[in-house]
Amino acid sequence: MTPSITLVMILFMVQGALGAVDTLAHHELAAALPSRPGAKRELALHAGREAIYGLVFLGLAWFEWRGAFAVLLGALMAVEVVITLADFIEEDRTRRLPPSERVLHTLMAIGFGAILMALAPVLIGWAARPPAVVFAGQGLLSWTMSLVGAGVLVWAVRDGLACRTRSIELVIREARAPRQGTVLVTGATGFIGRAVVIALRGQGRRVVILSRDGLAARAQFGPGVMILESLDAAPSELRLDGVVNLAGAATIGGLWTRRRQRRLLESRRSVTGQVLTLIERLETPPAVMISASATGFYGDQGDDILDETAGPQEGRFMSDLCRLWEDEAMKARALGVRVCLLRLGMVFDWAGGPLPMLALPARLCLGAVLGDGRQWTPWVHRHDVVRMVLRALDDAAWRGPINAVAPDLVTQAQFTRRLARWLHRPAFAAAPAAPIRLALGPLSDLFLASQRVLPTRLWRLGFTFERPTLEMAFGPRRSAVDAPVRLTSAAPAPLRR
């Protein structure tokens, strides 16, 4: 191979590394595109671009493309340019890009220009020769580029599957008249918030959304909701019957450095404080505020059985975060508002959240027991969380802290093995606790802390789970693509303790 094609290969691999950062940091973690119902078009564009990149990576790694084949390669690059321009337009139409993503896109555009400048003379030289595909491997560089290309093709398949069926179908079958009233939802474009908004609209309620990204909210929900980018814009005469407060920076998406810990805390306290300020200036305060919390409130308490009377564990970040978040929300009681705190376990659904990420290593036969595997791992299905929110809006008995967890208590090892069994995969790997704690720091509590949490108050309130076991949460095999989420008025028999 000539020095020119070697330079092209190096530039392509740099471009691949930038693309991987963009995909993981922005598309997967920040925007959660695979779980956004309105992101089908963008995902399709990503899948097409990734497929072209993957094929070009593999083709250039081992072969010279001469004659008409060089023209074909040039045509593929031209198609990639068209797809990228269409993707830029789609992103500006449907969501507000953070500065880091815009900077990365600029760097990738510059990088792609450098690739074209280096590749053009190579393709011209190849095009002048008789048509042929000639093997021209370059040792370790070819193998490295092949590995990158294979990864890009895998992600093309992942995005292609994600854009196939990404709608959330929430069907409310009610024998009585539709609900009336208006509900404010913060965090509405998130994994839980989207389902809550769709369920509320299905009941006939009016929905007001607080979203920093009005474009993304409009793309997801259409014109049928009122979207506020700041609660200061809400008029004092606005009549709210309830508030569902789900907003907060995602706990997954980076190490818990001191700076990130402050951001996680302030994002929750800030939005909750803004809601309290709004309630104070409303002419008529809402009757209820449902505020999210998490079972991380309890810290790491081993095999101790935890109901809602158990206290937090001081000195653990997640416990302190939830306690301060709950304390902020409970201030609404002084304003005459009933407050319901849902302490959520891991919220499962194949349409997003942690389950697809946890299933990925299991699908690759890499499902691992973390630490000793004996830590209790509370969970709940998104379907049941939405039903809890709907009940809490209407039932005055729903107040104070409520453990929003399924009754199927499992350890981390049991969860790993049952998921692997459902996927028809082995689960024999293990990851010791010490390296996990060393690598992740306080974030490791999400995987290693033990919370044996019972849904005690849910039982007393007469709530019946429609997804009470892990296997029911995983669903039939077809749900691995994206089974619809259905809410029905018909409830199964209560699950006994």
Secondary structure as GFF3:
##gff-version 3
##sequence-region A 1 497
A	DSSP	alpha_helix	3	21	.	.	.	ID=ss1
A	DSSP	pi_helix	22	30	.	.	.	ID=ss2
A	DSSP	three_ten_helix	33	35	.	.	.	ID=ss3
A	DSSP	three_ten_helix	37	39	.	.	.	ID=ss4
A	DSSP	alpha_helix	40	62	.	.	.	ID=ss5
A	DSSP	beta_strand	63	66	.	.	.	ID=ss6
A	DSSP	alpha_helix	68	94	.	.	.	ID=ss7
A	DSSP	alpha_helix	99	127	.	.	.	ID=ss8
A	DSSP	beta_strand	132	135	.	.	.	ID=ss9
A	DSSP	alpha_helix	140	162	.	.	.	ID=ss10
A	DSSP	beta_strand	182	186	.	.	.	ID=ss11
A	DSSP	alpha_helix	191	202	.	.	.	ID=ss12
A	DSSP	beta_strand	206	210	.	.	.	ID=ss13
A	DSSP	alpha_helix	214	221	.	.	.	ID=ss14
A	DSSP	three_ten_helix	222	224	.	.	.	ID=ss15
A	DSSP	beta_strand	226	228	.	.	.	ID=ss16
A	DSSP	three_ten_helix	231	233	.	.	.	ID=ss17
A	DSSP	beta_strand	242	245	.	.	.	ID=ss18
A	DSSP	alpha_helix	258	281	.	.	.	ID=ss19
A	DSSP	beta_strand	288	294	.	.	.	ID=ss20
A	DSSP	three_ten_helix	295	298	.	.	.	ID=ss21
A	DSSP	beta_strand	305	306	.	.	.	ID=ss22
A	DSSP	alpha_helix	317	330	.	.	.	ID=ss23
A	DSSP	three_ten_helix	331	335	.	.	.	ID=ss24
A	DSSP	beta_strand	338	344	.	.	.	ID=ss25
A	DSSP	beta_strand	346	348	.	.	.	ID=ss26
A	DSSP	alpha_helix	354	363	.	.	.	ID=ss27
A	DSSP	beta_strand	368	370	.	.	.	ID=ss28
A	DSSP	beta_strand	379	381	.	.	.	ID=ss29
A	DSSP	alpha_helix	382	394	.	.	.	ID=ss30
A	DSSP	beta_strand	400	404	.	.	.	ID=ss31
A	DSSP	alpha_helix	412	422	.	.	.	ID=ss32
A	DSSP	beta_strand	429	431	.	.	.	ID=ss33
A	DSSP	alpha_helix	433	440	.	.	.	ID=ss34
A	DSSP	three_ten_helix	441	444	.	.	.	ID=ss35
A	DSSP	alpha_helix	445	448	.	.	.	ID=ss36
A	DSSP	beta_strand	452	453	.	.	.	ID=ss37
A	DSSP	alpha_helix	456	460	.	.	.	ID=ss38
A	DSSP	alpha_helix	470	474	.	.	.	ID=ss39
A	DSSP	alpha_helix	479	482	.	.	.	ID=ss40
###
